[in-house]
Amino acid sequence: MLEKALEGNNRYWAWIFFLLGVITIGGLFYVHQFHYGLGSTGMSRDVSWGIYIAQFTFMVGVAAGGVMLALPLYIHDYKVFGKIAILGEFMAIAAVAMCLMFITVDLGQPMRIMNVLLHPTPHSMLFWDMIVLNGYLFLNVVCGWGILHSVYKEVPPPKWAKPLVILSVPWAFSIHTVTAFLYCGLPGRHFWLTAILAPRFLASAFAAGPALLIIIALIMKHMGCFDPGKEAIQKLTTIIIYAAITNLFFVGLEFFTAYYSNVPEHMATLNYLFWGVDGHNSLVYLMRFGMFIGIAGIIMLLFQKFRQSDGWLGFCLALIFASLWIDKGVGFVLAGFVPNPFDRITEYYPTLSEISIALGVWAAGALILTLLYKIALKVEFKED
């Protein structure tokens, strides 16, 4: 089936070569970082996790969001999601691959990954994060490819596929739960020290992942190569609305706990994010913008006029997706270090090297997704 990825028109190959170009640029910057060290980044003693880990955290949510298709289809036998389910599994593969790439570039020396295997520490959340991420990647690769191969051979899916797909449902919950435990298990970082962090992560995941999937599906529909079906899109949109509202509610709880209870450490970080502290306000306007577009996207989707139009629907989902990216892919991780435990503020600014490497990883994920979707469309949907 791999040969299907080599079939495409000029527009397809232009997109492939564009992604390869971005990957090459990111790779060159990574070679420089590999030889020079993480001193080429904007990270410091106070801010030891930057844009790499922030993107990792967000992409774990995108990967986990695929369960919103598997859960209704395989657990509740909701056939409406039948056509789009394979796209959700392949999106999870690309997202988890990006997570692993972001971890690798953040380590500085990639051979350090072997320490997790050579010196396992089960009491560490990093050990369990390695287990759940690689396990989820394995489940999606095996199940997605196995089911697609049965379609290619025009035979029933293998009997082992459904149990593994069902296993992937709780596994999807685990990858973002363990990621949340990485943060809320650090008592010295008050902004992350909250018991609702895992539910908040899951709520944002169940909005961001399906939102990205619908946006991609609408683009493919506009290009005339795939139609997921109106009912599937509308049902998935309903899930996104509930998940986004739940995430917004959890964010509101953080504000209430900090300000009503007058918790200094929690207030200090929220003040830095949304109002600035002592002239330090590098994230203020971005966070306010993210909150505004997120609320605007949710409100617009409450009206049938915007939900029934593909153009407006894609726009609203893009607002929600961008809002969640700003919240979790920028503000959440960085603000955990600012102010530091000594109430000192060291602001973080990503360097050109970091941005280029991060864009290279995003391009690598987009390339994996493009090739997998091309194969799926050729095999399952008989795309010309």
Contacts in CASP RR format, 6 or more apart in sequence:
PFRMAT RR
TARGET T0000
AUTHOR 0000-0000-0000
METHOD contacts of the structure
MODEL  1
MLEKALEGNNRYWAWIFFLLGVITIGGLFYVHQFHYGLGSTGMSRDVSWG
IYIAQFTFMVGVAAGGVMLALPLYIHDYKVFGKIAILGEFMAIAAVAMCL
MFITVDLGQPMRIMNVLLHPTPHSMLFWDMIVLNGYLFLNVVCGWGILHS
VYKEVPPPKWAKPLVILSVPWAFSIHTVTAFLYCGLPGRHFWLTAILAPR
FLASAFAAGPALLIIIALIMKHMGCFDPGKEAIQKLTTIIIYAAITNLFF
VGLEFFTAYYSNVPEHMATLNYLFWGVDGHNSLVYLMRFGMFIGIAGIIM
LLFQKFRQSDGWLGFCLALIFASLWIDKGVGFVLAGFVPNPFDRITEYYP
TLSEISIALGVWAAGALILTLLYKIALKVEFKED
1 148 0 8 1.000
1 149 0 8 1.000
1 152 0 8 1.000
1 375 0 8 1.000
1 378 0 8 1.000
1 379 0 8 1.000
2 375 0 8 1.000
4 374 0 8 1.000
4 375 0 8 1.000
4 378 0 8 1.000
4 379 0 8 1.000
5 371 0 8 1.000
5 374 0 8 1.000
5 375 0 8 1.000
7 374 0 8 1.000
7 378 0 8 1.000
8 374 0 8 1.000
12 374 0 8 1.000
15 370 0 8 1.000
16 367 0 8 1.000
16 370 0 8 1.000
19 363 0 8 1.000
19 364 0 8 1.000
19 366 0 8 1.000
19 367 0 8 1.000
19 370 0 8 1.000
20 363 0 8 1.000
20 367 0 8 1.000
21 363 0 8 1.000
22 359 0 8 1.000
22 360 0 8 1.000
22 362 0 8 1.000
22 363 0 8 1.000
23 360 0 8 1.000
23 363 0 8 1.000
23 364 0 8 1.000
23 367 0 8 1.000
25 356 0 8 1.000
25 359 0 8 1.000
25 360 0 8 1.000
26 356 0 8 1.000
26 357 0 8 1.000
26 359 0 8 1.000
26 360 0 8 1.000
26 363 0 8 1.000
27 357 0 8 1.000
27 360 0 8 1.000
29 352 0 8 1.000
29 353 0 8 1.000
29 356 0 8 1.000
29 357 0 8 1.000
30 105 0 8 1.000
30 357 0 8 1.000
32 40 0 8 1.000
32 353 0 8 1.000
33 40 0 8 1.000
33 41 0 8 1.000
33 105 0 8 1.000
33 108 0 8 1.000
33 353 0 8 1.000
33 357 0 8 1.000
34 108 0 8 1.000
34 109 0 8 1.000
37 108 0 8 1.000
38 108 0 8 1.000
40 351 0 8 1.000
40 353 0 8 1.000
40 354 0 8 1.000
41 50 0 8 1.000
41 350 0 8 1.000
41 351 0 8 1.000
41 353 0 8 1.000
41 354 0 8 1.000
42 50 0 8 1.000
42 348 0 8 1.000
42 349 0 8 1.000
42 350 0 8 1.000
42 351 0 8 1.000
42 354 0 8 1.000
43 49 0 8 1.000
43 50 0 8 1.000
43 348 0 8 1.000
44 346 0 8 1.000
44 348 0 8 1.000
45 346 0 8 1.000
46 337 0 8 1.000
46 338 0 8 1.000
46 340 0 8 1.000
46 344 0 8 1.000
46 346 0 8 1.000
47 334 0 8 1.000
47 337 0 8 1.000
47 338 0 8 1.000
47 346 0 8 1.000
47 347 0 8 1.000
47 348 0 8 1.000
48 337 0 8 1.000
49 106 0 8 1.000
49 333 0 8 1.000
49 334 0 8 1.000
49 337 0 8 1.000
50 106 0 8 1.000
50 333 0 8 1.000
50 334 0 8 1.000
50 348 0 8 1.000
50 350 0 8 1.000
50 354 0 8 1.000
51 350 0 8 1.000
51 354 0 8 1.000
51 355 0 8 1.000
51 358 0 8 1.000
52 102 0 8 1.000
52 103 0 8 1.000
52 105 0 8 1.000
52 106 0 8 1.000
52 354 0 8 1.000
52 357 0 8 1.000
52 358 0 8 1.000
53 102 0 8 1.000
53 103 0 8 1.000
53 106 0 8 1.000
53 333 0 8 1.000
54 328 0 8 1.000
54 329 0 8 1.000
54 330 0 8 1.000
54 331 0 8 1.000
54 332 0 8 1.000
54 333 0 8 1.000
54 334 0 8 1.000
55 98 0 8 1.000
55 102 0 8 1.000
55 329 0 8 1.000
55 358 0 8 1.000
55 361 0 8 1.000
55 362 0 8 1.000
56 98 0 8 1.000
56 99 0 8 1.000
56 102 0 8 1.000
56 103 0 8 1.000
56 106 0 8 1.000
57 179 0 8 1.000
57 328 0 8 1.000
57 329 0 8 1.000
57 332 0 8 1.000
57 333 0 8 1.000
58 208 0 8 1.000
58 324 0 8 1.000
58 325 0 8 1.000
58 328 0 8 1.000
58 329 0 8 1.000
59 95 0 8 1.000
59 96 0 8 1.000
59 98 0 8 1.000
59 99 0 8 1.000
59 102 0 8 1.000
60 95 0 8 1.000
60 96 0 8 1.000
60 99 0 8 1.000
60 133 0 8 1.000
60 175 0 8 1.000
60 176 0 8 1.000
60 179 0 8 1.000
60 201 0 8 1.000
60 205 0 8 1.000
61 95 0 8 1.000
61 175 0 8 1.000
61 176 0 8 1.000
61 179 0 8 1.000
61 201 0 8 1.000
61 204 0 8 1.000
61 205 0 8 1.000
61 208 0 8 1.000
61 209 0 8 1.000
61 328 0 8 1.000
62 91 0 8 1.000
62 95 0 8 1.000
62 205 0 8 1.000
62 208 0 8 1.000
62 209 0 8 1.000
62 212 0 8 1.000
63 91 0 8 1.000
63 92 0 8 1.000
63 95 0 8 1.000
63 96 0 8 1.000
63 99 0 8 1.000
63 136 0 8 1.000
63 172 0 8 1.000
63 175 0 8 1.000
64 92 0 8 1.000
64 172 0 8 1.000
64 173 0 8 1.000
64 175 0 8 1.000
64 176 0 8 1.000
64 202 0 8 1.000
64 205 0 8 1.000
64 206 0 8 1.000
64 209 0 8 1.000
65 92 0 8 1.000
65 172 0 8 1.000
65 205 0 8 1.000
65 206 0 8 1.000
65 208 0 8 1.000
65 209 0 8 1.000
65 210 0 8 1.000
66 88 0 8 1.000
66 89 0 8 1.000
66 91 0 8 1.000
66 92 0 8 1.000
66 172 0 8 1.000
66 209 0 8 1.000
66 210 0 8 1.000
66 213 0 8 1.000
67 168 0 8 1.000
67 169 0 8 1.000
67 172 0 8 1.000
67 173 0 8 1.000
67 206 0 8 1.000
68 206 0 8 1.000
68 209 0 8 1.000
68 210 0 8 1.000
68 236 0 8 1.000
68 239 0 8 1.000
68 243 0 8 1.000
69 81 0 8 1.000
69 84 0 8 1.000
69 85 0 8 1.000
69 88 0 8 1.000
69 89 0 8 1.000
69 210 0 8 1.000
69 213 0 8 1.000
69 236 0 8 1.000
70 85 0 8 1.000
70 89 0 8 1.000
70 165 0 8 1.000
70 168 0 8 1.000
70 169 0 8 1.000
70 172 0 8 1.000
71 169 0 8 1.000
72 78 0 8 1.000
72 80 0 8 1.000
72 81 0 8 1.000
72 235 0 8 1.000
73 79 0 8 1.000
73 81 0 8 1.000
73 82 0 8 1.000
73 85 0 8 1.000
74 162 0 8 1.000
74 165 0 8 1.000
74 166 0 8 1.000
74 169 0 8 1.000
75 166 0 8 1.000
75 169 0 8 1.000
78 235 0 8 1.000
80 231 0 8 1.000
80 232 0 8 1.000
80 235 0 8 1.000
81 232 0 8 1.000
81 235 0 8 1.000
81 236 0 8 1.000
82 232 0 8 1.000
83 228 0 8 1.000
83 229 0 8 1.000
83 232 0 8 1.000
83 381 0 8 1.000
84 213 0 8 1.000
84 217 0 8 1.000
84 228 0 8 1.000
84 229 0 8 1.000
84 232 0 8 1.000
84 236 0 8 1.000
86 144 0 8 1.000
86 147 0 8 1.000
86 148 0 8 1.000
86 376 0 8 1.000
86 380 0 8 1.000
87 213 0 8 1.000
87 216 0 8 1.000
87 217 0 8 1.000
87 228 0 8 1.000
87 373 0 8 1.000
87 376 0 8 1.000
88 213 0 8 1.000
89 140 0 8 1.000
89 143 0 8 1.000
89 144 0 8 1.000
90 140 0 8 1.000
90 144 0 8 1.000
90 369 0 8 1.000
90 372 0 8 1.000
90 373 0 8 1.000
90 376 0 8 1.000
91 209 0 8 1.000
91 212 0 8 1.000
91 213 0 8 1.000
91 216 0 8 1.000
91 369 0 8 1.000
92 136 0 8 1.000
92 140 0 8 1.000
92 172 0 8 1.000
93 137 0 8 1.000
93 140 0 8 1.000
93 141 0 8 1.000
93 368 0 8 1.000
93 372 0 8 1.000
94 365 0 8 1.000
94 366 0 8 1.000
94 368 0 8 1.000
94 369 0 8 1.000
94 372 0 8 1.000
95 209 0 8 1.000
95 365 0 8 1.000
96 133 0 8 1.000
96 136 0 8 1.000
96 137 0 8 1.000
96 140 0 8 1.000
96 175 0 8 1.000
97 137 0 8 1.000
97 364 0 8 1.000
97 365 0 8 1.000
97 368 0 8 1.000
98 361 0 8 1.000
98 362 0 8 1.000
98 364 0 8 1.000
98 365 0 8 1.000
99 133 0 8 1.000
100 133 0 8 1.000
100 134 0 8 1.000
100 137 0 8 1.000
101 361 0 8 1.000
101 364 0 8 1.000
101 365 0 8 1.000
102 358 0 8 1.000
102 361 0 8 1.000
103 113 0 8 1.000
104 110 0 8 1.000
104 113 0 8 1.000
105 357 0 8 1.000
105 361 0 8 1.000
107 113 0 8 1.000
116 126 0 8 1.000
116 127 0 8 1.000
116 130 0 8 1.000
117 130 0 8 1.000
120 127 0 8 1.000
121 127 0 8 1.000
122 128 0 8 1.000
125 178 0 8 1.000
125 181 0 8 1.000
125 182 0 8 1.000
125 185 0 8 1.000
126 182 0 8 1.000
128 178 0 8 1.000
128 181 0 8 1.000
129 175 0 8 1.000
129 178 0 8 1.000
129 179 0 8 1.000
129 182 0 8 1.000
132 171 0 8 1.000
132 174 0 8 1.000
132 175 0 8 1.000
132 178 0 8 1.000
133 175 0 8 1.000
135 171 0 8 1.000
136 168 0 8 1.000
136 171 0 8 1.000
136 172 0 8 1.000
136 174 0 8 1.000
136 175 0 8 1.000
139 164 0 8 1.000
139 165 0 8 1.000
139 167 0 8 1.000
139 168 0 8 1.000
139 171 0 8 1.000
140 168 0 8 1.000
142 164 0 8 1.000
143 161 0 8 1.000
143 164 0 8 1.000
143 165 0 8 1.000
143 168 0 8 1.000
144 161 0 8 1.000
146 157 0 8 1.000
146 158 0 8 1.000
146 161 0 8 1.000
147 157 0 8 1.000
147 161 0 8 1.000
147 165 0 8 1.000
148 375 0 8 1.000
148 376 0 8 1.000
148 379 0 8 1.000
148 380 0 8 1.000
150 156 0 8 1.000
150 157 0 8 1.000
150 158 0 8 1.000
150 161 0 8 1.000
151 379 0 8 1.000
151 380 0 8 1.000
152 379 0 8 1.000
173 202 0 8 1.000
176 198 0 8 1.000
176 201 0 8 1.000
176 202 0 8 1.000
176 205 0 8 1.000
177 198 0 8 1.000
177 201 0 8 1.000
177 202 0 8 1.000
179 201 0 8 1.000
180 197 0 8 1.000
180 198 0 8 1.000
180 200 0 8 1.000
180 201 0 8 1.000
181 198 0 8 1.000
183 189 0 8 1.000
183 192 0 8 1.000
183 197 0 8 1.000
184 192 0 8 1.000
184 193 0 8 1.000
184 194 0 8 1.000
184 195 0 8 1.000
184 197 0 8 1.000
184 198 0 8 1.000
185 192 0 8 1.000
185 193 0 8 1.000
186 192 0 8 1.000
186 193 0 8 1.000
187 193 0 8 1.000
188 341 0 8 1.000
189 336 0 8 1.000
189 337 0 8 1.000
189 341 0 8 1.000
190 263 0 8 1.000
190 265 0 8 1.000
190 266 0 8 1.000
190 268 0 8 1.000
190 269 0 8 1.000
191 265 0 8 1.000
191 266 0 8 1.000
191 269 0 8 1.000
191 270 0 8 1.000
191 335 0 8 1.000
191 336 0 8 1.000
192 336 0 8 1.000
194 200 0 8 1.000
194 254 0 8 1.000
194 257 0 8 1.000
196 250 0 8 1.000
196 253 0 8 1.000
196 254 0 8 1.000
199 250 0 8 1.000
200 247 0 8 1.000
200 250 0 8 1.000
200 251 0 8 1.000
201 328 0 8 1.000
203 243 0 8 1.000
203 244 0 8 1.000
203 246 0 8 1.000
203 247 0 8 1.000
203 250 0 8 1.000
204 243 0 8 1.000
204 247 0 8 1.000
204 324 0 8 1.000
204 327 0 8 1.000
204 328 0 8 1.000
205 243 0 8 1.000
206 239 0 8 1.000
206 240 0 8 1.000
206 243 0 8 1.000
207 240 0 8 1.000
207 243 0 8 1.000
207 244 0 8 1.000
207 247 0 8 1.000
207 320 0 8 1.000
207 324 0 8 1.000
208 320 0 8 1.000
208 321 0 8 1.000
208 324 0 8 1.000
208 325 0 8 1.000
208 328 0 8 1.000
209 321 0 8 1.000
210 236 0 8 1.000
210 239 0 8 1.000
210 240 0 8 1.000
210 243 0 8 1.000
211 240 0 8 1.000
211 317 0 8 1.000
211 318 0 8 1.000
211 320 0 8 1.000
211 321 0 8 1.000
211 324 0 8 1.000
212 321 0 8 1.000
213 236 0 8 1.000
214 228 0 8 1.000
214 233 0 8 1.000
214 236 0 8 1.000
214 237 0 8 1.000
214 240 0 8 1.000
214 313 0 8 1.000
214 314 0 8 1.000
214 317 0 8 1.000
215 314 0 8 1.000
215 317 0 8 1.000
215 318 0 8 1.000
215 321 0 8 1.000
216 369 0 8 1.000
216 373 0 8 1.000
217 226 0 8 1.000
217 228 0 8 1.000
217 233 0 8 1.000
218 233 0 8 1.000
218 310 0 8 1.000
218 311 0 8 1.000
218 313 0 8 1.000
218 314 0 8 1.000
220 226 0 8 1.000
220 373 0 8 1.000
220 377 0 8 1.000
221 227 0 8 1.000
221 228 0 8 1.000
221 310 0 8 1.000
222 310 0 8 1.000
225 377 0 8 1.000
225 381 0 8 1.000
225 383 0 8 1.000
226 377 0 8 1.000
226 381 0 8 1.000
226 383 0 8 1.000
233 313 0 8 1.000
234 307 0 8 1.000
237 301 0 8 1.000
237 307 0 8 1.000
237 313 0 8 1.000
237 317 0 8 1.000
240 301 0 8 1.000
240 317 0 8 1.000
240 320 0 8 1.000
241 298 0 8 1.000
241 301 0 8 1.000
241 302 0 8 1.000
244 294 0 8 1.000
244 298 0 8 1.000
244 320 0 8 1.000
244 324 0 8 1.000
245 298 0 8 1.000
247 324 0 8 1.000
248 294 0 8 1.000
248 295 0 8 1.000
248 298 0 8 1.000
251 327 0 8 1.000
254 266 0 8 1.000
254 270 0 8 1.000
255 270 0 8 1.000
257 263 0 8 1.000
257 266 0 8 1.000
258 266 0 8 1.000
258 267 0 8 1.000
258 270 0 8 1.000
259 267 0 8 1.000
259 270 0 8 1.000
268 277 0 8 1.000
268 339 0 8 1.000
268 343 0 8 1.000
269 335 0 8 1.000
269 336 0 8 1.000
269 338 0 8 1.000
269 339 0 8 1.000
271 277 0 8 1.000
272 280 0 8 1.000
272 281 0 8 1.000
272 283 0 8 1.000
272 335 0 8 1.000
272 338 0 8 1.000
272 339 0 8 1.000
272 345 0 8 1.000
273 283 0 8 1.000
273 284 0 8 1.000
273 287 0 8 1.000
273 331 0 8 1.000
273 335 0 8 1.000
274 284 0 8 1.000
274 287 0 8 1.000
274 288 0 8 1.000
274 291 0 8 1.000
275 281 0 8 1.000
275 284 0 8 1.000
276 284 0 8 1.000
277 339 0 8 1.000
277 345 0 8 1.000
278 345 0 8 1.000
280 338 0 8 1.000
280 345 0 8 1.000
280 347 0 8 1.000
282 347 0 8 1.000
282 349 0 8 1.000
283 330 0 8 1.000
283 331 0 8 1.000
283 334 0 8 1.000
283 335 0 8 1.000
286 326 0 8 1.000
286 330 0 8 1.000
286 331 0 8 1.000
287 326 0 8 1.000
287 327 0 8 1.000
287 330 0 8 1.000
287 331 0 8 1.000
289 326 0 8 1.000
290 322 0 8 1.000
290 323 0 8 1.000
290 326 0 8 1.000
290 327 0 8 1.000
291 323 0 8 1.000
291 327 0 8 1.000
293 319 0 8 1.000
293 320 0 8 1.000
293 322 0 8 1.000
293 323 0 8 1.000
294 319 0 8 1.000
294 320 0 8 1.000
294 322 0 8 1.000
294 323 0 8 1.000
294 324 0 8 1.000
296 319 0 8 1.000
297 316 0 8 1.000
297 319 0 8 1.000
297 320 0 8 1.000
297 323 0 8 1.000
298 320 0 8 1.000
300 306 0 8 1.000
300 312 0 8 1.000
300 316 0 8 1.000
300 319 0 8 1.000
301 307 0 8 1.000
301 313 0 8 1.000
301 316 0 8 1.000
301 317 0 8 1.000
301 320 0 8 1.000
305 312 0 8 1.000
306 312 0 8 1.000
306 313 0 8 1.000
306 316 0 8 1.000
307 313 0 8 1.000
307 316 0 8 1.000
334 348 0 8 1.000
337 346 0 8 1.000
337 348 0 8 1.000
338 345 0 8 1.000
338 346 0 8 1.000
338 347 0 8 1.000
338 348 0 8 1.000
339 345 0 8 1.000
340 346 0 8 1.000
350 358 0 8 1.000
377 383 0 8 1.000
END
